[in-house]
């Protein structure tokens, strides 16, 4: 979701945080060193809203992701400066996206190259858009891996794009088990049950949750009747390097779990110093 989409997900997930099931912690620690990485991938996530062609900041785009039926967009490319192959997914901008955001029906996922364990279920609203582009994404990444064998892999996105990053992380880790992988899911809501989250946490890679101060979207679906579970390491910031902290566990009250917000709030529209959808496609800083 980007600027101007303040009504998205309106009216859902308004239960108080006290109903949330996971154990709460309060052990965040300062980690200013994480800011540059998360600022960069926030820019790439913003670029996915913009529809950049040719380049998006330091990434040369080789393929546009676009499935008309599920209205799923993003881009794939590579960064010579970072030596990374990049998958970036767009967040919500349309009615179809909103329908996906709220489609929490749990399904048993099936994707080529991925061996999901018994009991793992994910929400249909993420499975449907990702499965529509999964094979194309894996094919393009495979082609780029052949061209740039020493490059690592990364994926990123914001909001719906961040939640799609959760499954892209699993898909890339499973299909390219020998490649180093870092995924940065910005402002994501959780997408599956505990068995699914445990499977995500077991992948050979690094998954970061990048959340902004005052954003209620990461607190969606964590309480009854959904009880969905996040995975990965949460980083939290009010948009500056000095305010960046590394959080403890899934529900650190010094991070998104403690901000008192649920759903789409004002804090959702920026992330690690980047206004979503407004950052353009390039920067003199990169």
N, C-alpha and C positions, 0 to 999 in steps of 0.2 A: 504494500500500500504506500502511496506517495502523497505529496501535498495536494489538497483538494479532495481527498478521499475520506474525509472525516466521518462519513456515515457508514463506512464499511464495517461489517460485523456488528452493527448497532443492535442492541437489545439482547445480545447473547453473552454468556459467560459473566453474568453480573453477580454470581454468588460471592459471598465474602471469602477472603483468603483463609479465614479460620477453618473452612471446611476442607481445605486441601489435605490430602492424605500423606504425602511424603514427609519425612522427618526434617525439621527446620534446623538450620545452623546459623551461626553469626561469627564467621571466621575469615572474612575477606582480608586480603593483604594487598598493599600497594604493588603495582606492577607496571610502571611507566614504560618499560621496554616492550610491552605488547602493543603499544598504541600505533606505531608506524605500520605494522602489518595489518591491523584491523582498520585503520584509516584508509589504507590502499584498497583493501577488498570492499570497504564501504563505497569507495568511488566506483569500483567495477560493478557493484550491485546497483548503484544509481544509474550507471551507464546502460544497464539492462533495461531500465524503464525508458531511457531516452531513444533507444533504437539506433545506437551508434553503428556505423558501417566503416569498414576499413580498419580503424583502430579504436580502442577504448583505453585511454590512458596509456599504460605501457604494453598493452596486449594488442597484437596484430590478429584481427578477426579472420578466421578461415571458413567459418560456417555459421549462418544464422539458424537458430532453433525456432521452428514455427510449425505448430500443429493447429490447423484451423478448427477442427472439431472440438478440441479441448481448450482452445485459445491459450496455448502454452508457448511462451517465447523466451529467448535468451540468446547467448552466443557462445561459440567455442573458438579458441585461438591459442596463441603462445606468446610468452614474454621472453625476449632475448636478454633483457637486463636481469630478470629473476630466474631465468632458465626453468620456466614452468609452462605446462600445458594447462589451460584454463577453461573451466565450464562455469558460466554465469547465468543464473535464472532470474527472470523478471518477476516482480511482485504483483499484487492485485491492481488492476486498472479498469476492469470490465465486470459486467453482471455475471458472466460465466466464472470469472475468478472468484467473485464473492460466493457464488454457489459452491465452488470447490472449498473455499475457506470454512464453510459451515457444514459440509458433508462429512460428518464424523462417523458414519457407519463403518464398522470394522470389517475388513476383508482379509483373506489369506493371500498375501502377495505371491506373484510368480513372475520372475524376470530372468531373461537369459543370462547365464553366467553367475547367477546368485543362488546359493544354497541356504534358503531360509530354514531355521529350525522349527520343529513342531511347536505349535502354540503361539508363534509370532504373528501378530495381526497389526495392520496399519489402517488409518482412515482412508476411505475411498476417495475423498477429495484431494488427497495427495497422490495416491496410487494411480488414479485415472490419468491425470496430466503427465506424471512421470513416465508411466508405462507407454504412453503414446509417443514419446520421443526417446525412450531408453535405447533402443537398438541403433538409432541414428547417432546418438551421443557416443555410445561405445564404439561404433564404427569410425567416427571422425577422430576420437581420441586415439584409437589404435593406429590410424594412419599417421597422426602426428607423432606418436611414440616411435614409429618406424623411421620417421624423418629426423627426430630429435631424441635419440635413445638415452642421452644423458640428462634430459629434462625430468623434473619431478611433476607431479600432478597436483592440481588444486581445483576446488569448486567453491562457489559463493553465491549469495543472493540475499534479498531482504524481504521480510514478512512472508508472504506465500512463497517467494523465491528462497527465503531462508529455510522454510520448512521443506521445500523441494531439495535444498542442499543436504538436509538430513538423509534423504534416500539416495541422493547422488553420491554421498560419501560411502554408503554401503555398496552401491553399484560399482563404483570405481575401485574400491578396495578389493571386492570379490573378483572383478574381471581383470584387474592388473595387480595381482598379489605381490609381484616383485618390485613394484614402483613405490617410491616414497610419496605420501599423499597428505596434504593439509587442506581441510575444509573449514570455511568460516561462515557459519550460519548467523546472519544478522536479523535480530528482532523476530525470531522464529517461535511459533507455538509448537508444542510436542505433537507427534503424529501417530503414536501407536501405544500398544500396551506394554507392560513391563518386560515380557519375553522379547518383544521387538526391540525395546531400548537396550536390553542386555546384549542382544546380538549386535546392535550398533556399537556399543561400548567395547565389544571384543575385537573389532576390526583392527587391522595392522595399519594404523595411521594416526593422524591428529585431527580431532574435531573440536573447534572452538565455537562457543555460543557468544555472540557479540551483542550486548543489550545496552540500550540507552536509558539514562535516568528518567523515571516517570513513564516508561512505556509499559502498558498493561497487556500487550499481546503475548509476551512470554508466559503470563499467568493464566492464559486461557486453557481450558480442558484438563487442567491438573487436578481438579476436584471431582467429586461425585456429580453426575453419573458416569463421567468419562474415565477419570483416573489415568489419563495418558501420562507418559513418563519422558522427561528430557534425557539426553545423554550428551557426553562431551563436557568440556571445561568452560564455565561461564566467565566472561570478562564484562565488566560494567563500567560505564563512564558517563559523565555529563557533557562529553564532547571535547574534552581536553586531555592532553597527555598526563598532566598532574593529577587528574581525577580518576585515572584508570586503575581499577583493582581487579585482582584475580579472586574468584569466588570459590567457596568450599562446597562441594556436593551440588546436588540438583536444586536445593531450595535454601540458599544462603539469604538470610534476612537483611544483610547489608547490601544485597544486590536486588535483582528484579522481584524476588519473592517478598521483599519487605517494603516495596514502594507503595503498597496500598491500592494499586491500580489493576483493573482487569478489563481486557478488551482494548479497542482502539482509542488511544488517548493522545494528547498533544505531543507527548514525548516520542511517539512512534515515528514521526516524520523526519527525524534526523538520527544519525547514528555515527558515533566516533568522528564528530566534526564535519559530517557530510549531510547536506539537505537532500533527501532522496528525490531523484528525478530532476534536480536542478544543478547538478555538478558539471553537466556537459560531458564531453568525451575526451578531453585532454587537459593537462595541467603543466605549467612551467616548472612545477616542483618535482615532476617525475621525468 
